[in-house]
Amino acid sequence: MREAVVLVEHAGQHLGSLSFEVPSSPWWNDVEPVTAHLDAVLGVTSAVLRLVSVAGGGRTRDGRVTYLVEVDRVPTRGLLLRSPDPELPEDPLRLPWARPGGPRALVGWADGVVTRTGPAVQVKTWNLSCVYRLPTASGPVWLKATPPFLADEAAVIALVAGVAPDLAPRVLASAPGRVLSADAGGHDCWETTSADLRAVLPRFTAAQVALAGSPDLAALRRRDVEIGSHGLPETLLHGDFHCGNWRSSGVVLDWADAHRGNPALDAARMLGSLPVGLRGMAERVWVEGWREAFPGSDPVAALAQARSAVHLVAAEVYAGFLAGIERSERVYHEGDVERALADARAAAGAVARAAAGGAGQAAGAPES
């Protein structure tokens, strides 16, 4: 269970605090139920600026979570507990949407592009993004801001759209560090089905094949973790290709972790996220797609290397997050680097044992 402790301010003035349970979601960065409660109780429009501290809980969920919240006016109803002005030190790594006026400026930019039919809803905010849902006459659109240490998501989506227009969200407008996108439709694929897999994976592979060797890839970073090519090309990697970033409509979301490298790294990330019963099918579909596109390649060998290497990539990514975010928000990623390194060791051991077992079976097999 998450308990929210909200420090409320308006025009730079601390007004008091409020605490309440958030039974609908345990996740710290899921702020829609937090602002909905505040707006209803205080009669204001609120925006969470940032997380201040956490007591209890862990791994980005549960516990007593203190947020700094900005309201658009002094509340005329509801009860704010009087409290001393909190000590909220400045941090040079603080992101624009975590500062007073930041969320309002973000929504104001989007309002110059689309006409809202209702209030903007802050869905998520943390050190990796600030996400709003904006109602319009043609359906919801999505406003997302990202930090400078992530990829230019609009530019990456443009690359993808050039070869697979329906694989990524349709971008309505973009500016440095922000993108406004049409709704992707469908529902998330955390509970992936074989139909979801077939709707996404072959098209995703085809897009990676089409982008292999593109000069546009030079603008993307290459992670420090290398695996042998095994006949596969360098191409665009999503960087976080788990099934929670898929929609049942066949659209893949969240391209801000994109980089370039061996496509087996995305495959390894995908396989680790899927229900166990679908992993064999997913591996076969992926291997067949790359063998057909690059005859003579060995996707199986590339994937064997990637099973541990993908965790080393994750460790590098998490270290970058920790280096790029303000101190109070580092709790989101506490222990992530160490866990990723431990996962890499475990995966390497599993691959080695599987290889040894296969060699042993081959050695003990009767001659034909």
WOLIN-V252026 format. One record per helix or strand. SS is the DSSP state (H for helix, E for strand). FROM is the first residue (numbers start at 1). LEN is the number of residues. If there is no record, write none. Layout:
ss->SS from->FROM len->LEN
ss->SS from->FROM len->LEN
//
This chain:
ss->E from->2 len->9
ss->E from->13 len->10
ss->E from->27 len->1
ss->E from->30 len->1
ss->H from->32 len->11
ss->E from->46 len->10
ss->E from->58 len->1
ss->E from->61 len->1
ss->E from->63 len->9
ss->E from->81 len->1
ss->H from->96 len->3
ss->H from->102 len->10
ss->E from->116 len->1
ss->E from->121 len->5
ss->E from->130 len->5
ss->E from->136 len->1
ss->E from->141 len->5
ss->H from->153 len->11
ss->E from->168 len->1
ss->E from->171 len->5
ss->E from->178 len->5
ss->E from->188 len->1
ss->H from->194 len->18
ss->H from->215 len->5
ss->E from->222 len->1
ss->E from->234 len->4
ss->H from->243 len->3
ss->E from->246 len->2
ss->E from->252 len->1
ss->E from->259 len->4
ss->H from->264 len->10
ss->H from->276 len->18
ss->H from->299 len->26
ss->H from->327 len->7
ss->H from->336 len->29
//
